Amino acid sequence: MSNRYLESTIKRNYRFFSDTEKKVADYLMKNPDDLVNKTIANLADETGVSQATIFKLVKKLGFKGFQDFKISIATNSSPDNEPALIAYNDITPEDNSYEVAVKVINSNILALQNLPPQLDHEKLDNTLKRIYQSKFLHFFGIGGSSVIAYDAYQKFTRTEYRCDYMSDYHLQLMTATKFTKEDTAFVFSHSGQSIETLKLAKIIAKSDANLIFLTGNPYSEIASLADETLTVYSEESKYRTESLTSRILYLTLMDALYINVMLHDEKKGQKAMKKIRNALSESKTNGPYSEDSFE
């Protein structure tokens, strides 16, 4: 019997494993039922790898040790918590338009259900602290990541902070050279392998600014330069890439940060929002929608 939580936890990190770690990961996915009763020595004997390899594997999965890993699997593997949804991967050419729509929606629901276990409380708090200490917030992304950066810019413009976003790469580089300790830069790259984004991150890292990196690859060189790295994992499907699948997760994570920022100093947040609504109201005709609705 498969274990959805265990499979999801392993698959989102699988490409970062060594060959021996993949051997253990494959064994765990094929034999999930008795995992909670095994010791690290048992698993080493059954897979033919060292205990050190297993320890490295569970660390890459984000756990403190093998016991922590087993507790998490046991806690999150109740049959009652297994989502009974037909996912995006199950789409076939025989599906009608409504069936395709339902499966895409279900796939996004499953991705969002898998997001909370990925979040690190300490990293979230540290990211928010860096925002609170800043005056200027900057949002950067190349290609598909630029869409996420622009959406984040639209959100945080409604806060008390001064924000900017620019799509031109040369302007991004030029702006980054002027950063100070009052700046926090959010850099988005799902692969973590963009040469342009790496160059930008290196410039930001040389300044006194805070560098927050949002990615699906916590082992990239960019992650090593960042003050905080927030990782979003997702699975690739037949009809769309992993970066597209993860888009809704990045948007949701930035929503969570935005709401936290607004709640941190609610009076200032409401004051900033009121000013924006007043400014926007002059550009809209009277109607049933609020002044702050999207265009």
TORDRENKOL-848893 format. One record per residue (C-alpha): residue number from 1; residue in one letter; chain; x, y, z. Coordinates in nm, 2 decimals, always signed. Each point is the difference from the previous one (the first is absolute). Layout:
N
NODE pos code unit     c1     c2     c3
NODE NUM    a    A      X      Y      Z
...
//
This chain:
295
NODE pos code unit     c1     c2     c3
NODE   1    m    A  +0.00  +0.00  +0.00
NODE   2    s    A  +0.14  +0.34  -0.10
NODE   3    n    A  +0.05  +0.28  +0.24
NODE   4    r    A  -0.09  +0.34  -0.16
NODE   5    y    A  +0.18  +0.21  +0.26
NODE   6    l    A  +0.31  -0.21  -0.01
NODE   7    e    A  +0.01  +0.00  -0.38
NODE   8    s    A  -0.06  +0.37  -0.02
NODE   9    t    A  +0.28  +0.07  +0.26
NODE  10    i    A  +0.25  -0.21  -0.20
NODE  11    k    A  -0.10  +0.10  -0.35
NODE  12    r    A  +0.04  +0.37  +0.05
NODE  13    n    A  +0.36  -0.06  +0.10
NODE  14    y    A  +0.08  -0.30  -0.22
NODE  15    r    A  +0.21  +0.18  -0.26
NODE  16    f    A  +0.24  +0.12  +0.28
NODE  17    f    A  +0.08  -0.35  +0.12
NODE  18    s    A  +0.32  -0.20  -0.07
NODE  19    d    A  -0.03  -0.34  -0.16
NODE  20    t    A  +0.02  -0.18  +0.34
NODE  21    e    A  -0.26  +0.24  +0.15
NODE  22    k    A  -0.23  -0.07  -0.29
NODE  23    k    A  +0.03  -0.37  +0.08
NODE  24    v    A  -0.13  +0.06  +0.35
NODE  25    a    A  -0.27  +0.24  -0.12
NODE  26    d    A  -0.12  -0.26  -0.26
NODE  27    y    A  -0.01  -0.26  +0.27
NODE  28    l    A  -0.20  +0.22  +0.24
NODE  29    m    A  -0.26  +0.08  -0.26
NODE  30    k    A  -0.04  -0.37  -0.08
NODE  31    n    A  -0.01  -0.11  +0.36
NODE  32    p    A  -0.17  +0.28  +0.21
NODE  33    d    A  -0.22  -0.21  +0.23
NODE  34    d    A  +0.25  -0.11  +0.26
NODE  35    l    A  +0.23  +0.31  +0.00
NODE  36    v    A  -0.11  +0.12  +0.34
NODE  37    n    A  +0.12  -0.33  +0.16
NODE  38    k    A  +0.34  +0.01  -0.16
NODE  39    t    A  +0.33  +0.13  +0.14
NODE  40    i    A  +0.26  +0.17  -0.21
NODE  41    a    A  +0.21  -0.32  +0.04
NODE  42    n    A  -0.29  -0.21  -0.13
NODE  43    l    A  -0.04  +0.22  -0.31
NODE  44    a    A  +0.37  +0.00  -0.07
NODE  45    d    A  +0.01  -0.38  +0.01
NODE  46    e    A  -0.30  -0.03  -0.23
NODE  47    t    A  +0.12  +0.25  -0.26
NODE  48    g    A  +0.37  -0.09  +0.02
NODE  49    v    A  +0.11  +0.36  +0.06
NODE  50    s    A  +0.17  +0.16  +0.30
NODE  51    q    A  -0.19  +0.16  +0.29
NODE  52    a    A  +0.18  +0.33  -0.09
NODE  53    t    A  -0.16  -0.01  -0.35
NODE  54    i    A  -0.35  -0.03  +0.16
NODE  55    f    A  +0.07  +0.28  +0.24
NODE  56    k    A  +0.11  +0.23  -0.29
NODE  57    l    A  -0.32  -0.10  -0.19
NODE  58    v    A  -0.23  +0.10  +0.28
NODE  59    k    A  +0.19  +0.32  +0.06
NODE  60    k    A  -0.05  +0.09  -0.37
NODE  61    l    A  -0.37  -0.07  +0.05
NODE  62    g    A  +0.00  +0.27  +0.27
NODE  63    f    A  +0.00  -0.21  +0.32
NODE  64    k    A  +0.23  +0.02  +0.30
NODE  65    g    A  +0.06  -0.37  +0.00
NODE  66    f    A  -0.14  -0.35  -0.08
NODE  67    q    A  -0.24  +0.01  +0.31
NODE  68    d    A  -0.13  +0.34  -0.10
NODE  69    f    A  -0.06  -0.13  -0.35
NODE  70    k    A  -0.19  -0.31  +0.13
NODE  71    i    A  -0.22  +0.21  +0.23
NODE  72    s    A  -0.09  +0.24  -0.29
NODE  73    i    A  -0.09  -0.29  -0.23
NODE  74    a    A  -0.21  -0.17  +0.27
NODE  75    t    A  -0.18  +0.33  +0.09
NODE  76    n    A  -0.09  +0.09  -0.36
NODE  77    s    A  -0.08  -0.34  -0.14
NODE  78    s    A  -0.35  -0.06  +0.15
NODE  79    p    A  -0.23  -0.15  -0.27
NODE  80    d    A  -0.26  +0.27  +0.10
NODE  81    n    A  +0.25  +0.26  -0.11
NODE  82    e    A  +0.06  -0.15  -0.34
NODE  83    p    A  -0.15  +0.23  -0.27
NODE  84    a    A  -0.25  -0.19  -0.22
NODE  85    l    A  +0.06  +0.23  -0.30
NODE  86    i    A  +0.07  -0.08  -0.36
NODE  87    a    A  +0.31  +0.20  -0.08
NODE  88    y    A  +0.14  +0.18  -0.30
NODE  89    n    A  +0.23  -0.30  -0.08
NODE  90    d    A  -0.31  -0.21  -0.07
NODE  91    i    A  -0.12  +0.21  -0.30
NODE  92    t    A  -0.04  -0.19  -0.32
NODE  93    p    A  -0.09  +0.11  -0.36
NODE  94    e    A  -0.33  -0.17  +0.05
NODE  95    d    A  -0.11  +0.24  +0.27
NODE  96    n    A  -0.25  +0.27  -0.09
NODE  97    s    A  +0.05  +0.36  +0.08
NODE  98    y    A  -0.18  -0.01  +0.33
NODE  99    e    A  +0.20  -0.31  +0.12
NODE 100    v    A  +0.32  +0.18  -0.10
NODE 101    a    A  -0.10  +0.31  +0.20
NODE 102    v    A  -0.09  -0.21  +0.31
NODE 103    k    A  +0.33  -0.19  -0.01
NODE 104    v    A  +0.20  +0.32  -0.04
NODE 105    i    A  -0.19  +0.15  +0.30
NODE 106    n    A  +0.06  -0.32  +0.21
NODE 107    s    A  +0.37  +0.01  -0.09
NODE 108    n    A  +0.03  +0.35  +0.13
NODE 109    i    A  -0.19  -0.10  +0.32
NODE 110    l    A  +0.24  -0.29  +0.06
NODE 111    a    A  +0.30  +0.23  -0.06
NODE 112    l    A  -0.14  +0.24  +0.26
NODE 113    q    A  -0.07  -0.28  +0.25
NODE 114    n    A  +0.37  -0.10  -0.03
NODE 115    l    A  +0.12  +0.35  +0.06
NODE 116    p    A  -0.04  +0.04  +0.39
NODE 117    p    A  +0.25  -0.29  +0.08
NODE 118    q    A  +0.25  +0.17  -0.22
NODE 119    l    A  -0.01  +0.33  +0.19
NODE 120    d    A  +0.27  +0.06  +0.26
NODE 121    h    A  -0.13  +0.21  +0.29
NODE 122    e    A  +0.34  +0.14  +0.09
NODE 123    k    A  +0.07  +0.10  -0.36
NODE 124    l    A  -0.33  +0.18  -0.03
NODE 125    d    A  +0.05  +0.19  +0.32
NODE 126    n    A  +0.36  +0.10  -0.11
NODE 127    t    A  -0.13  +0.11  -0.34
NODE 128    l    A  -0.27  +0.22  +0.17
NODE 129    k    A  +0.26  +0.15  +0.24
NODE 130    r    A  +0.21  +0.11  -0.30
NODE 131    i    A  -0.30  +0.16  -0.16
NODE 132    y    A  -0.10  +0.18  +0.32
NODE 133    q    A  +0.36  +0.15  +0.02
NODE 134    s    A  -0.02  +0.13  -0.36
NODE 135    k    A  -0.13  +0.30  -0.17
NODE 136    f    A  +0.02  -0.12  -0.36
NODE 137    l    A  -0.11  -0.33  -0.15
NODE 138    h    A  +0.11  -0.12  -0.34
NODE 139    f    A  -0.13  -0.29  -0.21
NODE 140    f    A  +0.21  -0.18  -0.26
NODE 141    g    A  -0.06  -0.28  -0.24
NODE 142    i    A  +0.10  -0.11  -0.35
NODE 143    g    A  -0.23  -0.17  -0.26
NODE 144    g    A  -0.29  -0.18  +0.17
NODE 145    s    A  +0.13  +0.11  +0.34
NODE 146    s    A  -0.05  +0.36  -0.10
NODE 147    v    A  -0.38  -0.05  +0.01
NODE 148    i    A  +0.02  -0.12  +0.36
NODE 149    a    A  +0.22  +0.30  +0.09
NODE 150    y    A  -0.24  +0.24  -0.16
NODE 151    d    A  -0.29  -0.15  +0.19
NODE 152    a    A  +0.19  +0.04  +0.33
NODE 153    y    A  +0.08  +0.36  -0.09
NODE 154    q    A  -0.37  +0.07  -0.06
NODE 155    k    A  -0.08  -0.15  +0.35
NODE 156    f    A  +0.26  +0.18  +0.20
NODE 157    t    A  -0.05  +0.33  -0.16
NODE 158    r    A  -0.32  +0.01  +0.22
NODE 159    t    A  +0.22  -0.01  +0.31
NODE 160    e    A  +0.18  +0.29  +0.17
NODE 161    y    A  +0.33  -0.09  -0.18
NODE 162    r    A  +0.13  +0.15  -0.32
NODE 163    c    A  +0.02  -0.27  -0.26
NODE 164    d    A  +0.13  -0.05  -0.35
NODE 165    y    A  +0.00  -0.25  -0.28
NODE 166    m    A  +0.17  +0.02  -0.34
NODE 167    s    A  +0.00  -0.24  -0.28
NODE 168    d    A  +0.31  +0.13  -0.18
NODE 169    y    A  +0.30  -0.21  +0.11
NODE 170    h    A  +0.25  +0.28  -0.04
NODE 171    l    A  -0.21  +0.23  +0.22
NODE 172    q    A  -0.01  -0.28  +0.26
NODE 173    l    A  +0.38  -0.02  +0.01
NODE 174    m    A  +0.04  +0.38  +0.01
NODE 175    t    A  -0.26  +0.03  +0.28
NODE 176    a    A  +0.16  -0.27  +0.21
NODE 177    t    A  +0.33  +0.19  +0.01
NODE 178    k    A  -0.16  +0.27  +0.21
NODE 179    f    A  -0.15  -0.22  +0.27
NODE 180    t    A  +0.06  +0.08  +0.37
NODE 181    k    A  -0.10  -0.16  +0.33
NODE 182    e    A  -0.34  +0.16  -0.04
NODE 183    d    A  -0.08  -0.22  -0.31
NODE 184    t    A  -0.14  -0.35  -0.01
NODE 185    a    A  +0.02  -0.18  -0.34
NODE 186    f    A  -0.23  -0.29  -0.09
NODE 187    v    A  +0.16  -0.21  -0.27
NODE 188    f    A  -0.21  -0.28  -0.17
NODE 189    s    A  +0.15  -0.29  -0.20
NODE 190    h    A  -0.17  -0.34  +0.02
NODE 191    s    A  +0.29  -0.19  -0.16
NODE 192    g    A  +0.26  +0.21  +0.19
NODE 193    q    A  +0.22  -0.04  -0.31
NODE 194    s    A  -0.06  +0.32  -0.19
NODE 195    i    A  +0.34  +0.16  -0.09
NODE 196    e    A  -0.16  +0.34  -0.01
NODE 197    t    A  -0.17  -0.04  +0.34
NODE 198    l    A  +0.33  -0.13  +0.15
NODE 199    k    A  +0.18  +0.31  -0.12
NODE 200    l    A  -0.27  +0.22  +0.15
NODE 201    a    A  +0.02  -0.19  +0.33
NODE 202    k    A  +0.37  +0.04  +0.02
NODE 203    i    A  -0.03  +0.38  -0.04
NODE 204    i    A  -0.27  +0.02  +0.27
NODE 205    a    A  +0.21  -0.23  +0.23
NODE 206    k    A  +0.29  +0.25  -0.02
NODE 207    s    A  -0.22  +0.28  +0.13
NODE 208    d    A  -0.14  +0.04  +0.35
NODE 209    a    A  -0.36  -0.09  -0.12
NODE 210    n    A  -0.20  -0.30  +0.11
NODE 211    l    A  -0.02  -0.27  -0.27
NODE 212    i    A  -0.31  -0.23  +0.02
NODE 213    f    A  +0.01  -0.28  -0.25
NODE 214    l    A  -0.31  -0.19  -0.10
NODE 215    t    A  +0.07  -0.32  -0.19
NODE 216    g    A  -0.06  -0.37  -0.06
NODE 217    n    A  +0.38  -0.07  +0.03
NODE 218    p    A  +0.13  +0.07  +0.35
NODE 219    y    A  +0.35  -0.14  -0.10
NODE 220    s    A  +0.07  +0.25  -0.28
NODE 221    e    A  +0.28  +0.26  +0.02
NODE 222    i    A  -0.25  +0.28  +0.03
NODE 223    a    A  -0.14  -0.16  +0.32
NODE 224    s    A  +0.35  +0.01  +0.15
NODE 225    l    A  +0.01  +0.37  -0.06
NODE 226    a    A  -0.34  +0.07  +0.15
NODE 227    d    A  -0.08  +0.12  +0.35
NODE 228    e    A  -0.31  -0.21  +0.00
NODE 229    t    A  -0.12  -0.27  -0.25
NODE 230    l    A  -0.36  -0.09  -0.02
NODE 231    t    A  -0.05  -0.33  -0.19
NODE 232    v    A  -0.30  -0.10  -0.20
NODE 233    y    A  -0.02  -0.35  -0.14
NODE 234    s    A  -0.24  -0.14  -0.26
NODE 235    e    A  -0.02  -0.29  -0.24
NODE 236    e    A  +0.03  +0.03  -0.38
NODE 237    s    A  -0.28  -0.15  -0.21
NODE 238    k    A  -0.04  -0.11  -0.36
NODE 239    y    A  -0.16  +0.32  -0.11
NODE 240    r    A  +0.17  +0.27  +0.20
NODE 241    t    A  +0.35  +0.06  +0.15
NODE 242    e    A  +0.08  +0.00  +0.37
NODE 243    s    A  +0.05  +0.37  +0.00
NODE 244    l    A  -0.35  +0.06  -0.13
NODE 245    t    A  -0.15  -0.24  +0.24
NODE 246    s    A  +0.17  +0.18  +0.29
NODE 247    r    A  -0.12  +0.34  -0.11
NODE 248    i    A  -0.31  -0.01  +0.22
NODE 249    l    A  +0.22  -0.10  +0.30
NODE 250    y    A  +0.22  +0.30  -0.03
NODE 251    l    A  -0.30  +0.23  -0.03
NODE 252    t    A  -0.15  -0.16  +0.31
NODE 253    l    A  +0.32  +0.03  +0.20
NODE 254    m    A  +0.04  +0.37  -0.09
NODE 255    d    A  -0.37  +0.04  +0.10
NODE 256    a    A  +0.09  -0.14  +0.34
NODE 257    l    A  +0.30  +0.24  +0.04
NODE 258    y    A  -0.22  +0.29  -0.11
NODE 259    i    A  -0.27  -0.07  +0.25
NODE 260    n    A  +0.26  -0.04  +0.28
NODE 261    v    A  +0.15  +0.34  -0.09
NODE 262    m    A  -0.34  +0.17  +0.00
NODE 263    l    A  -0.08  -0.15  +0.34
NODE 264    h    A  +0.34  +0.09  +0.15
NODE 265    d    A  -0.10  +0.37  +0.02
NODE 266    e    A  -0.36  +0.00  -0.09
NODE 267    k    A  -0.05  +0.38  +0.04
NODE 268    k    A  +0.28  +0.08  -0.25
NODE 269    g    A  -0.12  -0.27  -0.23
NODE 270    q    A  -0.36  +0.13  +0.00
NODE 271    k    A  +0.13  +0.36  -0.05
NODE 272    a    A  +0.20  -0.10  -0.30
NODE 273    m    A  -0.29  -0.20  -0.14
NODE 274    k    A  -0.24  +0.29  +0.05
NODE 275    k    A  +0.23  +0.24  -0.19
NODE 276    i    A  +0.03  -0.25  -0.29
NODE 277    r    A  -0.38  -0.05  -0.01
NODE 278    n    A  -0.06  +0.38  -0.01
NODE 279    a    A  +0.25  +0.04  -0.28
NODE 280    l    A  -0.15  -0.29  -0.20
NODE 281    s    A  -0.35  +0.12  +0.05
NODE 282    e    A  +0.06  +0.30  -0.22
NODE 283    s    A  +0.08  -0.22  -0.29
NODE 284    k    A  -0.31  -0.21  +0.02
NODE 285    t    A  -0.36  +0.05  -0.09
NODE 286    n    A  -0.27  -0.06  +0.26
NODE 287    g    A  -0.10  -0.37  +0.02
NODE 288    p    A  -0.05  -0.30  +0.22
NODE 289    y    A  +0.37  -0.08  +0.04
NODE 290    s    A  +0.23  +0.14  +0.27
NODE 291    e    A  +0.27  +0.26  -0.09
NODE 292    d    A  +0.27  -0.25  +0.07
NODE 293    s    A  -0.13  -0.27  -0.25
NODE 294    f    A  +0.24  -0.11  -0.27
NODE 295    e    A  -0.05  +0.15  -0.35
//
